């Protein structure tokens, strides 16, 4: 497996955005080319966006997830992105740039550019979903000098994701991504992603626990409802119990919540449905 880390270079000074001095990176988990597995050399890809409330980039939702998708046969990538004190849209631009980088290196990294997915957890789910609703936004295309087709993810895996500003617990993450604790609830509504879903939003796989006491389950439900109203395909799984931030919910990333562990295998099957 080829494991490398690359800087994500964006001229924020020129763009007038504040990334708080962050040093975003893209790390690779790429299968080696094999004469024994020639039919597997061009693979779909998953870009993993860990959570952390936009105050850190969680390790438990990073490499353990990337290795699971790599073990399932995907070329996998891990994003380390701008957090507070950096401000929106820096993290979004970095995720979009990572998607462009993967497509630009598709031949070298043996990636199928038509099957490039984003996977995010908690606030990283907000970031992953942001790539799905802002992929054709002028401010993203102009900042990166990219086309909408280069920026659009094929699909999104959203794990107990921060998606809606209309739930009280999530104001923390939304104020962090904006870099301002004084913002009123109505001032973060433009980042409430269920309001930005269109028929062109990529398909999604969502999972959440009903008794999550950090990110309300309604966050995923509002987003799923918006997908349905816009005719966008999605798969959603709600588990009755489980704390926030479970990641794999096994011995690798405890706590161990056996009934939630199948989300990863179900998401792999969902990914494989894209041919």
C-alpha positions in Angstrom: 0.0 0.0 0.0 1.3 3.5 -0.9 0.9 5.8 2.0 1.9 9.4 1.4 0.9 12.8 2.7 0.6 15.9 0.4 0.0 19.6 1.3 -3.2 21.2 0.1 -2.0 24.5 -1.3 -4.6 27.3 -1.5 -3.6 31.0 -1.7 -5.8 32.2 1.1 -4.1 35.6 1.2 -5.0 36.2 -2.4 -8.5 35.0 -1.8 -9.0 37.1 1.3 -9.9 34.1 3.5 -8.6 33.4 7.0 -7.5 29.8 7.6 -6.0 30.5 11.0 -2.5 29.3 10.0 -3.7 25.7 9.4 -1.7 23.4 7.2 -4.2 21.1 5.5 -3.1 17.8 4.0 -4.3 14.9 2.0 -3.0 11.4 3.0 -3.2 8.4 0.7 -3.9 4.7 1.3 -3.5 3.4 -2.3 -3.4 -0.2 -3.3 -0.1 -1.2 -5.1 -0.4 -2.2 -8.7 -0.6 -6.0 -9.0 -0.2 -8.4 -11.9 -2.3 -10.9 -9.9 -5.2 -8.5 -9.5 -5.2 -6.5 -12.8 -9.0 -6.1 -12.8 -8.6 -4.3 -9.4 -6.0 -1.7 -10.4 -8.6 1.0 -11.2 -10.7 1.4 -8.1 -13.4 3.6 -6.7 -12.1 6.1 -4.1 -13.3 7.3 -0.7 -12.2 10.6 0.9 -12.6 10.5 4.7 -13.3 13.7 6.6 -13.0 13.1 10.4 -15.1 15.1 12.9 -14.1 17.2 15.8 -16.6 20.1 16.0 -14.4 22.2 13.7 -12.0 22.5 16.8 -9.9 19.4 16.0 -9.6 16.7 13.5 -10.5 13.4 15.2 -8.0 10.6 15.0 -10.5 7.9 15.8 -12.6 8.9 12.8 -9.6 9.2 10.5 -7.2 6.3 9.8 -9.3 3.6 11.3 -12.1 4.5 8.8 -9.6 4.9 5.9 -8.2 1.4 6.6 -11.6 -0.2 6.7 -12.5 1.2 3.2 -9.0 0.3 1.9 -9.6 -3.3 3.2 -12.8 -3.3 1.3 -10.9 -2.6 -1.9 -11.2 1.2 -2.3 -8.4 3.7 -2.9 -8.8 5.7 0.3 -7.8 9.3 1.2 -7.8 11.1 4.5 -8.3 14.9 4.8 -6.8 17.0 7.5 -8.5 20.4 7.2 -8.7 23.9 8.6 -10.3 24.1 12.1 -11.0 27.1 14.3 -9.6 29.8 14.4 -9.8 29.3 10.6 -13.1 30.3 9.1 -15.6 29.2 6.5 -15.1 28.5 3.6 -11.5 27.3 4.1 -12.3 23.7 5.2 -14.8 23.4 2.3 -12.3 24.7 -0.2 -9.7 22.2 1.1 -12.2 19.3 0.8 -13.1 20.4 -2.7 -9.4 20.8 -3.6 -8.8 17.3 -2.3 -11.5 16.0 -4.7 -9.8 17.8 -7.6 -6.4 16.4 -6.6 -7.7 12.9 -6.5 -9.2 13.3 -10.0 -6.1 15.0 -11.4 -4.0 12.1 -10.2 -6.6 9.5 -11.1 -4.3 7.6 -13.5 -1.3 7.7 -11.2 -3.3 6.7 -8.1 -5.4 4.2 -10.1 -8.7 5.8 -9.2 -12.0 5.6 -11.1 -12.8 9.4 -11.3 -16.4 8.6 -11.9 -16.7 6.9 -8.5 -15.2 9.3 -6.0 -17.1 9.5 -2.7 -16.8 11.6 0.5 -17.3 10.2 3.9 -17.7 12.4 7.0 -18.4 12.2 10.7 -20.1 14.7 12.9 -18.7 18.1 11.8 -16.7 16.2 9.2 -20.1 15.1 8.0 -21.0 18.7 7.6 -17.9 19.2 5.6 -18.5 16.1 3.4 -22.1 17.2 2.8 -20.9 20.7 2.0 -19.0 19.4 -0.9 -22.2 17.8 -2.1 -24.3 21.0 -2.0 -21.6 23.6 -2.9 -19.9 21.6 -5.7 -21.3 24.0 -8.4 -21.1 27.2 -6.3 -19.3 30.0 -8.1 -17.2 31.0 -5.1 -15.8 27.4 -4.9 -15.1 27.1 -8.6 -13.5 30.5 -8.9 -11.3 30.0 -5.8 -9.9 26.7 -7.1 -10.0 27.4 -10.8 -12.0 24.2 -11.3 -15.1 23.1 -13.1 -18.2 21.9 -11.4 -17.6 18.4 -12.9 -14.2 18.2 -11.2 -15.7 19.2 -7.9 -18.8 17.0 -7.6 -18.5 13.9 -5.4 -20.3 10.8 -6.7 -21.9 10.2 -3.4 -21.7 11.0 0.3 -21.5 8.9 3.4 -22.8 10.9 6.4 -22.2 9.5 9.8 -24.1 11.2 12.7 -23.4 14.3 10.7 -23.9 18.0 11.7 -26.2 19.1 8.9 -28.9 21.3 10.2 -28.6 24.6 12.1 -32.2 24.1 13.3 -31.2 21.8 16.2 -29.9 23.4 19.4 -26.8 21.3 20.0 -25.4 22.0 16.6 -25.0 25.8 17.2 -21.6 24.9 18.7 -20.2 23.5 15.4 -21.8 26.2 13.3 -20.3 29.0 15.4 -16.9 27.2 15.2 -16.9 26.9 11.4 -17.8 30.6 11.3 -15.2 31.4 13.9 -17.6 33.6 16.0 -19.2 32.6 19.3 -21.5 35.7 19.2 -23.5 34.7 16.2 -27.2 34.3 16.6 -29.0 31.2 15.4 -30.4 33.0 12.3 -26.9 34.1 11.3 -25.7 30.5 10.7 -28.7 29.4 8.7 -26.9 29.8 5.3 -24.8 26.8 6.4 -27.8 24.7 7.3 -27.3 22.2 4.5 -30.8 20.8 4.2 -31.8 24.2 2.8 -29.2 23.9 0.0 -30.2 20.5 -1.4 -31.2 20.5 -5.0 -32.0 17.7 -7.5 -28.3 17.9 -8.5 -27.1 17.0 -5.0 -25.2 13.7 -5.0 -26.8 10.5 -3.5 -26.2 9.9 0.2 -25.8 7.1 2.8 -26.8 8.4 6.3 -26.6 6.7 9.7 -27.3 8.1 13.1 -28.5 6.9 16.6 -31.8 8.1 17.9 -30.5 9.0 21.4 -27.4 10.8 20.2 -27.1 13.6 22.8 -24.5 15.7 20.9 -25.8 15.9 17.4 -29.6 15.5 17.3 -30.9 12.7 15.1 -33.2 15.4 13.5 -30.1 16.7 11.8 -29.9 13.6 9.5 -33.7 13.4 9.3 -34.1 17.0 8.0 -31.4 16.3 5.4 -32.9 13.0 4.3 -36.3 14.7 3.9 -34.7 17.4 1.7 -33.1 14.7 -0.4 -36.5 12.9 -0.8 -38.3 16.1 -1.7 -35.7 16.8 -4.4 -35.7 13.3 -5.8 -32.2 12.5 -4.7 -31.5 8.8 -3.9 -30.4 8.0 -0.4 -30.1 5.2 2.1 -30.6 5.9 5.8 -30.2 3.8 8.9 -31.3 4.8 12.4 -30.1 2.8 15.4 -32.1 3.2 18.7 -29.1 3.5 21.0 -25.5 4.7 20.9 -23.4 7.7 22.0 -22.1 10.3 19.7 -18.7 9.8 18.0 -18.7 5.9 17.9 -16.7 5.7 14.7 -16.6 2.0 14.0 -18.2 1.2 17.4 -15.9 -1.8 17.9 -12.7 -2.6 19.9 -10.6 -0.4 17.5 -12.7 2.7 18.3 -14.7 2.0 21.5 -17.2 2.1 22.9 -18.3 -1.3 21.6 -21.9 -1.0 20.4 -22.4 -4.3 18.6 -25.7 -3.4 17.0 -24.2 -0.4 15.3 -21.1 -2.0 13.8 -22.8 -3.1 10.6 -23.0 0.5 9.3 -19.6 0.1 7.7 -20.4 -3.1 5.8 -23.8 -1.6 4.6 -22.0 1.5 3.4 -19.5 -0.6 1.5 -22.4 -2.4 -0.2 -24.0 1.0 -1.0 -20.7 2.2 -2.5 -20.5 -1.0 -4.7 -23.9 -0.3 -6.1 -22.4 2.6 -8.2 -21.3 1.0 -11.4 
